[in-house]
Amino acid sequence: MINAIDTLQAWVMRLVRLVMKLTPYGVLALMTKVVAGSNLQDIIKLGSFVVVSYLGLGLMFVVHGLLVSAAGINPLRFFRKIWPVLTFAFTSRSSAASIPLSIEAQTRRLGIPQSIASFAASFGATIGQNGCAGLYPAMLAVMVAPTVGINPLDPLWIATLVAIVTLSSAGVAGVGGGATFAALIVLPAMGLPVSLVALLISVEPLIDMGRTALNVSGSITAGAITSQVMQQTDKALLDADEHAELAQA
């Protein structure tokens, strides 16, 4: 049974690598279709939201770096080792599809035990999505709140938003567009209109790529910190040079 599972895993990884080689062409075709089918003026107006979204995503990556640094891991080395996984997540827009690569990066590059890596990767693909189920719905809620007379800086309102976003993140599908459904859960729960979600559909793929990369980064960060706290990290593998790891693989 173990040999059969290992063989199936090898097949899946070969398929994933094949998809990684073809994904950029598919993403280019998808973006071309979205731009051609959308109103240019609307895209220009929503360009500021895309920029702000990526600023927020960038800040969250900084938070991940600070967290792994506090756990005793060099953040530059951490992101350098998981970069291939992040690029695949960025282009595929699927947290679920990134699970095999996430587990491989954690076990073979970061020295995280298989049990912790598997749990963090699979659990993080549905619950705790920093980008799709966390940052994005919260940003929309803060943007919409002033239009209905709500102060988005009210501490009680922020605490309620955090609680609802946390609860609603459970079960959000780790596939492209999952953040839209998360927003459709959070906004009505906060008593806010959902019309803004429809307006953002035209630029959704552009933002979703960065959100998915943040989702995967969050799950790997959780696995790395857990392994460090439980003192189960293979330090030699964590500190190994990436070129030596690739040659060994």
Salt bridges, closest charged atoms under 4 A:
GLU104 OE2 - ARG17 NH2 2.85
GLU104 OE2 - ARG108 NH1 3.27
GLU204 OE2 - ARG211 NH2 2.32
ASP208 OD2 - ARG93 NE 2.83
ASP208 OD1 - ARG211 NH2 2.83
ASP239 OD1 - ARG77 NH1 3.85
GLU242 OE2 - ARG80 NE 3.16
GLU245 OE2 - LYS81 NZ 2.35
GLU245 OE1 - ARG109 NE 3.79
